Amino acid sequence: MFIRQFEYLVALAQTEHFGRAATQCHVSQSGLSNAIRQLEEELGAAIVLRDHRFQGFTAEGARIVEWARRFIGDLDMMRQELSMMKGNLTGQLRIGAMPSCSPILPFITSALTQRYPAVTVNICFLGIDELRRRVLNFELDLGIGYLNLLGSSQIAMRLLYSDDMALLVPSKPNFPRNKSATWTEAAALPLCLLPRSMEERRIVDAVFAAEGLDVMPRIEADSFVNLAFHVMHGHYATIIAGHFRYVTGAFPGTRILRLVSPSIQQQIGLFWFESEPVLPLIHALIGMLDRMDEEQAPWLSRPEARGR
């Protein structure tokens, strides 16, 4: 039994395709398939449902995949801890984040990689349900998103900041020019919004509904950046996370207004699979955040305000 067999199996579970799994593992498709067959023989259990293509896992195979993910995660943790003991933390931190959290990610990743030059970071943007699933399946080391929506006893969490909601408008006289706007004022504007399938949009719709407002956006796009481009073009407004005010310089010709009446707050934080010891990269990241001052991270809740 070899480590690579479990790595191949985890890759197959992620891709659900023998060819893509082989490419991800830098091995031939026949090599990957043969390694998994050998693992089945050694464990005395069929793992993969086979036809001419991947058809899924047997009941025993699904459990073996869960153990394989945990094994690979523990192996990564051991390697990171050993590198930390040698004074040279290495490894890759796999972060999943809700799109609304994107403004604060450069503060985190830049500080981490500057402090630990041998560390790399991989980031993907997902909805909160998919983030939770991938963290629990050891497909992600760390999630960043709405803490109140997690609902799992297997997850540890750490508050990063409380976020409000904001209105991004063109710098034109026919759009609001105050420092704030009400949701009623926002509803009267030509809006471009995220699709209804995304959690951030569902929150926006819930606020409009609570205020008795029926809103139909002219344009929907699944990217905050694309929505911002539409605002820059001068004809639409959009609703974004308040922390985008830290990157509004990237969107010339726009202004960001606080949305009030009501003012909505969401708690955003880190979350990871509850385990002991904590993954060294996560432990290092939290320690680094605790040491950041107001100038380095003006958005960050200070240590005494955070909790697990």
Secondary structure, DSSP 8 states (H G I E B T S, - for coil): --HHHHHHHHHHHHHS-HHHHHHHHTS-HHHHHHHHHHHHHHHTS--EEESSSEEEE-HHHHHHHHHHHHHHHHHHHHHHHHHHHTT---EEEEEEE-GGGGGGHHHHHHHHHHHSTTEEEEEEE--HHHHHHHHHTTS-SEEEEEGGG---TTEEEEEEEEE-EEEEEESSTTS--SSEEEHHHHHTS-BEE--TTSHHHHHHHHHHHHTT-----SEE-S-HHHHHHHHHTTS-BEEEEGGGGGSGGGSTTEEEEEEESS---EEEEEEEE--SS--HHHHHHHHHHHH--TTT-TTS--GGG---
